[in-house]
Amino acid sequence: MRFSIPDMMCNGCVNSITRAVQAIDPKAQVAADLAAHMVEIESGQPAEKLAAAISDAGFTVASAG
Ligand SMILES: [Cu+2]
């Protein structure tokens, strides 16, 4: 699943997002492309649940799926 997160600006953001995702799926694989403000997540959890966790961590999810 790919998520567009425009306010993901640095590795600190990536770490926060990774922690938020792994809080709901400890086995999730998170790969961030900082320049593109995109995150690729491998997880069995539904995209909307992952997007909710990311926005609860304080980030804007511009698109998910
Ligand atoms: Cu940051």
N, CA, C, O and the ligand as a Tripos MOL2 file, in Angstrom:
@<TRIPOS>MOLECULE
protein
  261   259    66     0     0
PROTEIN
NO_CHARGES

@<TRIPOS>ATOM
      1 N           0.8490   -1.1930    0.0000 N.3       1 MET1
      2 CA          0.0000    0.0000    0.0000 C.3       1 MET1
      3 C           0.8760    1.2320    0.0000 C.2       1 MET1
      4 O           1.8960    1.2730    0.6880 O.2       1 MET1
      5 N           0.4900    2.2300   -0.7630 N.am      2 ARG2
      6 CA          1.2470    3.4840   -0.8070 C.3       2 ARG2
      7 C           0.4190    4.6060   -0.2060 C.2       2 ARG2
      8 O          -0.7780    4.7320   -0.4600 O.2       2 ARG2
      9 N           1.0980    5.4220    0.6050 N.am      3 PHE3
     10 CA          0.4520    6.5560    1.2470 C.3       3 PHE3
     11 C           1.2230    7.8150    0.8870 C.2       3 PHE3
     12 O           2.4520    7.8290    0.9440 O.2       3 PHE3
     13 N           0.5150    8.8670    0.5200 N.am      4 SER4
     14 CA          1.1280   10.1690    0.2870 C.3       4 SER4
     15 C           0.9900   10.9930    1.5580 C.2       4 SER4
     16 O          -0.1220   11.2380    2.0280 O.2       4 SER4
     17 N           2.1300   11.4240    2.1190 N.am      5 ILE5
     18 CA          2.1380   12.1410    3.3960 C.3       5 ILE5
     19 C           2.9500   13.4210    3.2050 C.2       5 ILE5
     20 O           4.1590   13.4300    3.4330 O.2       5 ILE5
     21 N           2.2800   14.5130    2.7820 N.am      6 PRO6
     22 CA          3.0150   15.7300    2.3970 C.3       6 PRO6
     23 C           3.8460   16.3290    3.5290 C.2       6 PRO6
     24 O           4.8770   16.9490    3.2690 O.2       6 PRO6
     25 N           3.4140   16.1560    4.7860 N.am      7 ASP7
     26 CA          4.1600   16.7790    5.8760 C.3       7 ASP7
     27 C           5.1930   15.8350    6.5070 C.2       7 ASP7
     28 O           5.6680   16.0970    7.6120 O.2       7 ASP7
     29 N           5.5390   14.7590    5.8290 N.am      8 MET8
     30 CA          6.6660   13.9210    6.2500 C.3       8 MET8
     31 C           7.9310   14.5450    5.6750 C.2       8 MET8
     32 O           8.2080   14.4230    4.4810 O.2       8 MET8
     33 N           8.7180   15.2320    6.5560 N.am      9 MET9
     34 CA          9.8040   16.0810    6.0750 C.3       9 MET9
     35 C          11.1960   15.5570    6.4080 C.2       9 MET9
     36 O          12.1650   15.9830    5.7800 O.2       9 MET9
     37 N          11.3330   14.6460    7.3750 N.am     10 CYS10
     38 CA         12.6710   14.2390    7.7930 C.3      10 CYS10
     39 C          12.6050   12.8270    8.3730 C.2      10 CYS10
     40 O          11.5340   12.2300    8.4780 O.2      10 CYS10
     41 N          13.7710   12.3120    8.7440 N.am     11 ASN11
     42 CA         13.8050   10.9510    9.2720 C.3      11 ASN11
     43 C          13.0900   10.8280   10.6090 C.2      11 ASN11
     44 O          12.6300    9.7440   10.9680 O.2      11 ASN11
     45 N          12.9910   11.9370   11.3560 N.am     12 GLY12
     46 CA         12.2120   11.9130   12.5890 C.3      12 GLY12
     47 C          10.7460   11.6190   12.2980 C.2      12 GLY12
     48 O          10.0980   10.8580   13.0160 O.2      12 GLY12
     49 N          10.2370   12.2290   11.2400 N.am     13 CYS13
     50 CA          8.8620   11.9560   10.8200 C.3      13 CYS13
     51 C           8.7230   10.4900   10.4220 C.2      13 CYS13
     52 O           7.7580    9.8250   10.7980 O.2      13 CYS13
     53 N           9.6890    9.9960    9.6640 N.am     14 VAL14
     54 CA          9.6380    8.5960    9.2230 C.3      14 VAL14
     55 C           9.5910    7.6720   10.4350 C.2      14 VAL14
     56 O           8.8320    6.7030   10.4570 O.2      14 VAL14
     57 N          10.4150    7.9830   11.4510 N.am     15 ASN15
     58 CA         10.4230    7.1520   12.6570 C.3      15 ASN15
     59 C           9.0720    7.2090   13.3620 C.2      15 ASN15
     60 O           8.5710    6.1810   13.8180 O.2      15 ASN15
     61 N           8.4730    8.4020   13.4570 N.am     16 SER16
     62 CA          7.1700    8.5320   14.1130 C.3      16 SER16
     63 C           6.1170    7.7270   13.3690 C.2      16 SER16
     64 O           5.2980    7.0430   13.9830 O.2      16 SER16
     65 N           6.1410    7.8110   12.0400 N.am     17 ILE17
     66 CA          5.1630    7.0980   11.2250 C.3      17 ILE17
     67 C           5.3710    5.5890   11.3550 C.2      17 ILE17
     68 O           4.4100    4.8290   11.4780 O.2      17 ILE17
     69 N           6.6320    5.1680   11.3260 N.am     18 THR18
     70 CA          6.9360    3.7370   11.4650 C.3      18 THR18
     71 C           6.4370    3.2180   12.8050 C.2      18 THR18
     72 O           5.8470    2.1400   12.8770 O.2      18 THR18
     73 N           6.6740    3.9880   13.8690 N.am     19 ARG19
     74 CA          6.2090    3.5650   15.2020 C.3      19 ARG19
     75 C           4.6930    3.4740   15.2460 C.2      19 ARG19
     76 O           4.1420    2.5280   15.8070 O.2      19 ARG19
     77 N           4.0170    4.4550   14.6570 N.am     20 ALA20
     78 CA          2.5440    4.4620   14.6670 C.3      20 ALA20
     79 C           1.9950    3.2490   13.9230 C.2      20 ALA20
     80 O           1.0330    2.6210   14.3660 O.2      20 ALA20
     81 N           2.6150    2.9250   12.7890 N.am     21 VAL21
     82 CA          2.1540    1.7810   12.0000 C.3      21 VAL21
     83 C           2.4360    0.4830   12.7510 C.2      21 VAL21
     84 O           1.5830   -0.4020   12.8140 O.2      21 VAL21
     85 N           3.6400    0.3720   13.3220 N.am     22 GLN22
     86 CA          4.0130   -0.8720   13.9950 C.3      22 GLN22
     87 C           3.2850   -1.0410   15.3210 C.2      22 GLN22
     88 O           3.2620   -2.1410   15.8730 O.2      22 GLN22
     89 N           2.6900    0.0290   15.8430 N.am     23 ALA23
     90 CA          1.8630   -0.0930   17.0440 C.3      23 ALA23
     91 C           0.6020   -0.9040   16.7540 C.2      23 ALA23
     92 O           0.0810   -1.5880   17.6350 O.2      23 ALA23
     93 N           0.1130   -0.8250   15.5090 N.am     24 ILE24
     94 CA         -1.0700   -1.6250   15.1780 C.3      24 ILE24
     95 C          -0.7020   -2.9070   14.4420 C.2      24 ILE24
     96 O          -1.4990   -3.8450   14.4100 O.2      24 ILE24
     97 N           0.5030   -2.9660   13.8430 N.am     25 ASP25
     98 CA          0.9780   -4.1860   13.1870 C.3      25 ASP25
     99 C           2.4930   -4.2740   13.3670 C.2      25 ASP25
    100 O           3.2520   -3.7190   12.5730 O.2      25 ASP25
    101 N           2.9310   -4.9840   14.4290 N.am     26 PRO26
    102 CA          4.3680   -5.0470   14.7390 C.3      26 PRO26
    103 C           5.1990   -5.6100   13.5920 C.2      26 PRO26
    104 O           6.4000   -5.3480   13.5120 O.2      26 PRO26
    105 N           4.5720   -6.3820   12.7020 N.am     27 LYS27
    106 CA          5.3290   -6.9820   11.6060 C.3      27 LYS27
    107 C           5.2970   -6.1560   10.3260 C.2      27 LYS27
    108 O           5.8460   -6.5710    9.3050 O.2      27 LYS27
    109 N           4.6650   -5.0010   10.3720 N.am     28 ALA28
    110 CA          4.5660   -4.1650    9.1730 C.3      28 ALA28
    111 C           5.9480   -3.7140    8.7100 C.2      28 ALA28
    112 O           6.8150   -3.3750    9.5150 O.2      28 ALA28
    113 N           6.1270   -3.7190    7.3980 N.am     29 GLN29
    114 CA          7.3520   -3.2000    6.7960 C.3      29 GLN29
    115 C           7.0440   -1.8200    6.2360 C.2      29 GLN29
    116 O           6.1050   -1.6530    5.4570 O.2      29 GLN29
    117 N           7.8450   -0.8240    6.6360 N.am     30 VAL30
    118 CA          7.6050    0.5490    6.2190 C.3      30 VAL30
    119 C           8.8280    1.0460    5.4520 C.2      30 VAL30
    120 O           9.9400    1.0570    5.9800 O.2      30 VAL30
    121 N           8.6130    1.4540    4.2080 N.am     31 ALA31
    122 CA          9.6860    2.0220    3.3930 C.3      31 ALA31
    123 C           9.2750    3.4240    2.9770 C.2      31 ALA31
    124 O           8.2590    3.6080    2.3070 O.2      31 ALA31
    125 N          10.0720    4.4170    3.3800 N.am     32 ALA32
    126 CA          9.7130    5.8080    3.1090 C.3      32 ALA32
    127 C          10.5700    6.3730    1.9810 C.2      32 ALA32
    128 O          11.7640    6.0890    1.8840 O.2      32 ALA32
    129 N           9.9350    7.1790    1.1330 N.am     33 ASP33
    130 CA         10.6420    7.9780    0.1330 C.3      33 ASP33
    131 C          10.4390    9.4360    0.5350 C.2      33 ASP33
    132 O           9.4240   10.0550    0.2170 O.2      33 ASP33
    133 N          11.4440    9.9670    1.2520 N.am     34 LEU34
    134 CA         11.3030   11.3190    1.8130 C.3      34 LEU34
    135 C          11.1090   12.3680    0.7220 C.2      34 LEU34
    136 O          10.2750   13.2630    0.8600 O.2      34 LEU34
    137 N          11.8790   12.2590   -0.3650 N.am     35 ALA35
    138 CA         11.8160   13.2650   -1.4270 C.3      35 ALA35
    139 C          10.4240   13.3250   -2.0460 C.2      35 ALA35
    140 O           9.9260   14.3980   -2.3880 O.2      35 ALA35
    141 N           9.8030   12.1480   -2.1830 N.am     36 ALA36
    142 CA          8.4730   12.0870   -2.7930 C.3      36 ALA36
    143 C           7.3640   12.2110   -1.7560 C.2      36 ALA36
    144 O           6.1910   12.3020   -2.1210 O.2      36 ALA36
    145 N           7.7150   12.2180   -0.4560 N.am     37 HIS37
    146 CA          6.7340   12.2450    0.6330 C.3      37 HIS37
    147 C           5.7540   11.0770    0.5110 C.2      37 HIS37
    148 O           4.5500   11.2160    0.7220 O.2      37 HIS37
    149 N           6.3250    9.9160    0.1600 N.am     38 MET38
    150 CA          5.5100    8.7150    0.0070 C.3      38 MET38
    151 C           6.0230    7.6420    0.9680 C.2      38 MET38
    152 O           7.2110    7.5820    1.2820 O.2      38 MET38
    153 N           5.0970    6.8000    1.4240 N.am     39 VAL39
    154 CA          5.4570    5.6620    2.2590 C.3      39 VAL39
    155 C           4.8280    4.4130    1.6560 C.2      39 VAL39
    156 O           3.6500    4.3930    1.2980 O.2      39 VAL39
    157 N           5.6480    3.3780    1.5580 N.am     40 GLU40
    158 CA          5.1540    2.0840    1.0890 C.3      40 GLU40
    159 C           5.0830    1.1650    2.3100 C.2      40 GLU40
    160 O           6.0840    0.9700    2.9990 O.2      40 GLU40
    161 N           3.9080    0.6030    2.5770 N.am     41 ILE41
    162 CA          3.7310   -0.2230    3.7670 C.3      41 ILE41
    163 C           3.2710   -1.6180    3.3590 C.2      41 ILE41
    164 O           2.2990   -1.7840    2.6230 O.2      41 ILE41
    165 N           4.0010   -2.6190    3.8610 N.am     42 GLU42
    166 CA          3.5980   -4.0150    3.7130 C.3      42 GLU42
    167 C           2.9480   -4.4320    5.0160 C.2      42 GLU42
    168 O           3.6140   -4.5150    6.0490 O.2      42 GLU42
    169 N           1.6360   -4.6990    4.9740 N.am     43 SER43
    170 CA          0.9240   -5.0390    6.2020 C.3      43 SER43
    171 C          -0.3580   -5.7630    5.8430 C.2      43 SER43
    172 O          -0.9310   -5.5470    4.7750 O.2      43 SER43
    173 N          -0.8040   -6.6260    6.7480 N.am     44 GLY44
    174 CA         -2.0860   -7.2800    6.5750 C.3      44 GLY44
    175 C          -3.2540   -6.4140    7.0330 C.2      44 GLY44
    176 O          -4.4150   -6.7770    6.8440 O.2      44 GLY44
    177 N          -2.9410   -5.2580    7.6400 N.am     45 GLN45
    178 CA         -3.9950   -4.3670    8.1350 C.3      45 GLN45
    179 C          -4.5880   -3.5710    6.9780 C.2      45 GLN45
    180 O          -3.8900   -3.2950    6.0020 O.2      45 GLN45
    181 N          -5.8690   -3.1940    7.0690 N.am     46 PRO46
    182 CA         -6.4810   -2.3990    6.0030 C.3      46 PRO46
    183 C          -5.8740   -0.9940    5.9160 C.2      46 PRO46
    184 O          -5.4440   -0.4170    6.9150 O.2      46 PRO46
    185 N          -5.8550   -0.4700    4.6940 N.am     47 ALA47
    186 CA         -5.2450    0.8490    4.4460 C.3      47 ALA47
    187 C          -5.8620    1.9350    5.3170 C.2      47 ALA47
    188 O          -5.1550    2.8170    5.8060 O.2      47 ALA47
    189 N          -7.1970    1.8740    5.5170 N.am     48 GLU48
    190 CA         -7.8240    2.9530    6.2720 C.3      48 GLU48
    191 C          -7.3900    2.9270    7.7450 C.2      48 GLU48
    192 O          -7.3080    3.9710    8.3920 O.2      48 GLU48
    193 N          -7.1140    1.7250    8.2630 N.am     49 LYS49
    194 CA         -6.6560    1.6220    9.6510 C.3      49 LYS49
    195 C          -5.2310    2.1810    9.7830 C.2      49 LYS49
    196 O          -4.9110    2.8760   10.7480 O.2      49 LYS49
    197 N          -4.3860    1.8640    8.7950 N.am     50 LEU50
    198 CA         -3.0250    2.3910    8.8050 C.3      50 LEU50
    199 C          -3.0460    3.9080    8.6530 C.2      50 LEU50
    200 O          -2.3030    4.6150    9.3340 O.2      50 LEU50
    201 N          -3.9060    4.4120    7.7510 N.am     51 ALA51
    202 CA         -4.0030    5.8650    7.5400 C.3      51 ALA51
    203 C          -4.4670    6.5540    8.8170 C.2      51 ALA51
    204 O          -3.9900    7.6390    9.1470 O.2      51 ALA51
    205 N          -5.4030    5.9230    9.5420 N.am     52 ALA52
    206 CA         -5.8920    6.5190   10.7860 C.3      52 ALA52
    207 C          -4.7750    6.5860   11.8220 C.2      52 ALA52
    208 O          -4.6570    7.5730   12.5480 O.2      52 ALA52
    209 N          -3.9500    5.5320   11.8900 N.am     53 ALA53
    210 CA         -2.8370    5.5270   12.8440 C.3      53 ALA53
    211 C          -1.8320    6.6240   12.5090 C.2      53 ALA53
    212 O          -1.2870    7.2760   13.3990 O.2      53 ALA53
    213 N          -1.5920    6.8190   11.2040 N.am     54 ILE54
    214 CA         -0.6310    7.8420   10.7710 C.3      54 ILE54
    215 C          -1.1810    9.2380   11.0850 C.2      54 ILE54
    216 O          -0.4380   10.1090   11.5370 O.2      54 ILE54
    217 N          -2.4790    9.4510   10.8470 N.am     55 SER55
    218 CA         -3.0010   10.7880   11.1670 C.3      55 SER55
    219 C          -3.0990   11.0110   12.6600 C.2      55 SER55
    220 O          -2.9310   12.1390   13.1240 O.2      55 SER55
    221 N          -3.3710    9.9440   13.4410 N.am     56 ASP56
    222 CA         -3.3530   10.0930   14.9000 C.3      56 ASP56
    223 C          -1.9680   10.4990   15.3930 C.2      56 ASP56
    224 O          -1.8470   11.1550   16.4280 O.2      56 ASP56
    225 N          -0.9160   10.1110   14.6550 N.am     57 ALA57
    226 CA          0.4560   10.4890   15.0380 C.3      57 ALA57
    227 C           0.7610   11.9290   14.6450 C.2      57 ALA57
    228 O           1.8490   12.4260   14.9380 O.2      57 ALA57
    229 N          -0.1780   12.6130   13.9860 N.am     58 GLY58
    230 CA         -0.0250   14.0250   13.7040 C.3      58 GLY58
    231 C           0.3120   14.3720   12.2650 C.2      58 GLY58
    232 O           0.6920   15.5040   11.9660 O.2      58 GLY58
    233 N           0.1740   13.4010   11.3750 N.am     59 PHE59
    234 CA          0.5230   13.6480    9.9740 C.3      59 PHE59
    235 C          -0.7220   13.6890    9.1010 C.2      59 PHE59
    236 O          -1.7660   13.1360    9.4450 O.2      59 PHE59
    237 N          -0.5840   14.3540    7.9680 N.am     60 THR60
    238 CA         -1.6510   14.4450    6.9850 C.3      60 THR60
    239 C          -1.4810   13.3280    5.9590 C.2      60 THR60
    240 O          -0.4430   13.2440    5.3030 O.2      60 THR60
    241 N          -2.4830   12.4770    5.8160 N.am     61 VAL61
    242 CA         -2.4530   11.4370    4.7880 C.3      61 VAL61
    243 C          -3.2660   11.9640    3.6050 C.2      61 VAL61
    244 O          -4.4930   12.0380    3.6610 O.2      61 VAL61
    245 N          -2.5490   12.3320    2.5260 N.am     62 ALA62
    246 CA         -3.2120   12.9460    1.3740 C.3      62 ALA62
    247 C          -3.8790   11.8970    0.4990 C.2      62 ALA62
    248 O          -4.9190   12.1590   -0.1060 O.2      62 ALA62
    249 N          -3.2880   10.7170    0.4290 N.am     63 SER63
    250 CA         -3.9340    9.6420   -0.3120 C.3      63 SER63
    251 C          -3.4440    8.3150    0.2320 C.2      63 SER63
    252 O          -2.3230    8.2060    0.7270 O.2      63 SER63
    253 N          -4.2900    7.3180    0.1340 N.am     64 ALA64
    254 CA         -3.9700    5.9940    0.6630 C.3      64 ALA64
    255 C          -4.4960    4.9450   -0.2860 C.2      64 ALA64
    256 O          -5.4810    5.1680   -0.9900 O.2      64 ALA64
    257 N          -3.8460    3.8110   -0.3050 N.am     65 GLY65
    258 CA         -4.3290    2.7120   -1.1240 C.3      65 GLY65
    259 C          -3.2040    1.9860   -1.8060 C.2      65 GLY65
    260 O          -3.4440    1.0260   -2.5390 O.2      65 GLY65
    261 CU         10.3500   15.3000   10.5400 Cu       66 CU66
@<TRIPOS>BOND
     1     1     2 1
     2     2     3 1
     3     3     4 2
     4     3     5 am
     5     5     6 1
     6     6     7 1
     7     7     8 2
     8     7     9 am
     9     9    10 1
    10    10    11 1
    11    11    12 2
    12    11    13 am
    13    13    14 1
    14    14    15 1
    15    15    16 2
    16    15    17 am
    17    17    18 1
    18    18    19 1
    19    19    20 2
    20    19    21 am
    21    21    22 1
    22    22    23 1
    23    23    24 2
    24    23    25 am
    25    25    26 1
    26    26    27 1
    27    27    28 2
    28    27    29 am
    29    29    30 1
    30    30    31 1
    31    31    32 2
    32    31    33 am
    33    33    34 1
    34    34    35 1
    35    35    36 2
    36    35    37 am
    37    37    38 1
    38    38    39 1
    39    39    40 2
    40    39    41 am
    41    41    42 1
    42    42    43 1
    43    43    44 2
    44    43    45 am
    45    45    46 1
    46    46    47 1
    47    47    48 2
    48    47    49 am
    49    49    50 1
    50    50    51 1
    51    51    52 2
    52    51    53 am
    53    53    54 1
    54    54    55 1
    55    55    56 2
    56    55    57 am
    57    57    58 1
    58    58    59 1
    59    59    60 2
    60    59    61 am
    61    61    62 1
    62    62    63 1
    63    63    64 2
    64    63    65 am
    65    65    66 1
    66    66    67 1
    67    67    68 2
    68    67    69 am
    69    69    70 1
    70    70    71 1
    71    71    72 2
    72    71    73 am
    73    73    74 1
    74    74    75 1
    75    75    76 2
    76    75    77 am
    77    77    78 1
    78    78    79 1
    79    79    80 2
    80    79    81 am
    81    81    82 1
    82    82    83 1
    83    83    84 2
    84    83    85 am
    85    85    86 1
    86    86    87 1
    87    87    88 2
    88    87    89 am
    89    89    90 1
    90    90    91 1
    91    91    92 2
    92    91    93 am
    93    93    94 1
    94    94    95 1
    95    95    96 2
    96    95    97 am
    97    97    98 1
    98    98    99 1
    99    99   100 2
   100    99   101 am
   101   101   102 1
   102   102   103 1
   103   103   104 2
   104   103   105 am
   105   105   106 1
   106   106   107 1
   107   107   108 2
   108   107   109 am
   109   109   110 1
   110   110   111 1
   111   111   112 2
   112   111   113 am
   113   113   114 1
   114   114   115 1
   115   115   116 2
   116   115   117 am
   117   117   118 1
   118   118   119 1
   119   119   120 2
   120   119   121 am
   121   121   122 1
   122   122   123 1
   123   123   124 2
   124   123   125 am
   125   125   126 1
   126   126   127 1
   127   127   128 2
   128   127   129 am
   129   129   130 1
   130   130   131 1
   131   131   132 2
   132   131   133 am
   133   133   134 1
   134   134   135 1
   135   135   136 2
   136   135   137 am
   137   137   138 1
   138   138   139 1
   139   139   140 2
   140   139   141 am
   141   141   142 1
   142   142   143 1
   143   143   144 2
   144   143   145 am
   145   145   146 1
   146   146   147 1
   147   147   148 2
   148   147   149 am
   149   149   150 1
   150   150   151 1
   151   151   152 2
   152   151   153 am
   153   153   154 1
   154   154   155 1
   155   155   156 2
   156   155   157 am
   157   157   158 1
   158   158   159 1
   159   159   160 2
   160   159   161 am
   161   161   162 1
   162   162   163 1
   163   163   164 2
   164   163   165 am
   165   165   166 1
   166   166   167 1
   167   167   168 2
   168   167   169 am
   169   169   170 1
   170   170   171 1
   171   171   172 2
   172   171   173 am
   173   173   174 1
   174   174   175 1
   175   175   176 2
   176   175   177 am
   177   177   178 1
   178   178   179 1
   179   179   180 2
   180   179   181 am
   181   181   182 1
   182   182   183 1
   183   183   184 2
   184   183   185 am
   185   185   186 1
   186   186   187 1
   187   187   188 2
   188   187   189 am
   189   189   190 1
   190   190   191 1
   191   191   192 2
   192   191   193 am
   193   193   194 1
   194   194   195 1
   195   195   196 2
   196   195   197 am
   197   197   198 1
   198   198   199 1
   199   199   200 2
   200   199   201 am
   201   201   202 1
   202   202   203 1
   203   203   204 2
   204   203   205 am
   205   205   206 1
   206   206   207 1
   207   207   208 2
   208   207   209 am
   209   209   210 1
   210   210   211 1
   211   211   212 2
   212   211   213 am
   213   213   214 1
   214   214   215 1
   215   215   216 2
   216   215   217 am
   217   217   218 1
   218   218   219 1
   219   219   220 2
   220   219   221 am
   221   221   222 1
   222   222   223 1
   223   223   224 2
   224   223   225 am
   225   225   226 1
   226   226   227 1
   227   227   228 2
   228   227   229 am
   229   229   230 1
   230   230   231 1
   231   231   232 2
   232   231   233 am
   233   233   234 1
   234   234   235 1
   235   235   236 2
   236   235   237 am
   237   237   238 1
   238   238   239 1
   239   239   240 2
   240   239   241 am
   241   241   242 1
   242   242   243 1
   243   243   244 2
   244   243   245 am
   245   245   246 1
   246   246   247 1
   247   247   248 2
   248   247   249 am
   249   249   250 1
   250   250   251 1
   251   251   252 2
   252   251   253 am
   253   253   254 1
   254   254   255 1
   255   255   256 2
   256   255   257 am
   257   257   258 1
   258   258   259 1
   259   259   260 2
@<TRIPOS>SUBSTRUCTURE
     1 MET1         2 RESIDUE 1 A MET
     2 ARG2         6 RESIDUE 1 A ARG
     3 PHE3        10 RESIDUE 1 A PHE
     4 SER4        14 RESIDUE 1 A SER
     5 ILE5        18 RESIDUE 1 A ILE
     6 PRO6        22 RESIDUE 1 A PRO
     7 ASP7        26 RESIDUE 1 A ASP
     8 MET8        30 RESIDUE 1 A MET
     9 MET9        34 RESIDUE 1 A MET
    10 CYS10       38 RESIDUE 1 A CYS
    11 ASN11       42 RESIDUE 1 A ASN
    12 GLY12       46 RESIDUE 1 A GLY
    13 CYS13       50 RESIDUE 1 A CYS
    14 VAL14       54 RESIDUE 1 A VAL
    15 ASN15       58 RESIDUE 1 A ASN
    16 SER16       62 RESIDUE 1 A SER
    17 ILE17       66 RESIDUE 1 A ILE
    18 THR18       70 RESIDUE 1 A THR
    19 ARG19       74 RESIDUE 1 A ARG
    20 ALA20       78 RESIDUE 1 A ALA
    21 VAL21       82 RESIDUE 1 A VAL
    22 GLN22       86 RESIDUE 1 A GLN
    23 ALA23       90 RESIDUE 1 A ALA
    24 ILE24       94 RESIDUE 1 A ILE
    25 ASP25       98 RESIDUE 1 A ASP
    26 PRO26      102 RESIDUE 1 A PRO
    27 LYS27      106 RESIDUE 1 A LYS
    28 ALA28      110 RESIDUE 1 A ALA
    29 GLN29      114 RESIDUE 1 A GLN
    30 VAL30      118 RESIDUE 1 A VAL
    31 ALA31      122 RESIDUE 1 A ALA
    32 ALA32      126 RESIDUE 1 A ALA
    33 ASP33      130 RESIDUE 1 A ASP
    34 LEU34      134 RESIDUE 1 A LEU
    35 ALA35      138 RESIDUE 1 A ALA
    36 ALA36      142 RESIDUE 1 A ALA
    37 HIS37      146 RESIDUE 1 A HIS
    38 MET38      150 RESIDUE 1 A MET
    39 VAL39      154 RESIDUE 1 A VAL
    40 GLU40      158 RESIDUE 1 A GLU
    41 ILE41      162 RESIDUE 1 A ILE
    42 GLU42      166 RESIDUE 1 A GLU
    43 SER43      170 RESIDUE 1 A SER
    44 GLY44      174 RESIDUE 1 A GLY
    45 GLN45      178 RESIDUE 1 A GLN
    46 PRO46      182 RESIDUE 1 A PRO
    47 ALA47      186 RESIDUE 1 A ALA
    48 GLU48      190 RESIDUE 1 A GLU
    49 LYS49      194 RESIDUE 1 A LYS
    50 LEU50      198 RESIDUE 1 A LEU
    51 ALA51      202 RESIDUE 1 A ALA
    52 ALA52      206 RESIDUE 1 A ALA
    53 ALA53      210 RESIDUE 1 A ALA
    54 ILE54      214 RESIDUE 1 A ILE
    55 SER55      218 RESIDUE 1 A SER
    56 ASP56      222 RESIDUE 1 A ASP
    57 ALA57      226 RESIDUE 1 A ALA
    58 GLY58      230 RESIDUE 1 A GLY
    59 PHE59      234 RESIDUE 1 A PHE
    60 THR60      238 RESIDUE 1 A THR
    61 VAL61      242 RESIDUE 1 A VAL
    62 ALA62      246 RESIDUE 1 A ALA
    63 SER63      250 RESIDUE 1 A SER
    64 ALA64      254 RESIDUE 1 A ALA
    65 GLY65      258 RESIDUE 1 A GLY
    66 CU66       261 GROUP 0 **** ****
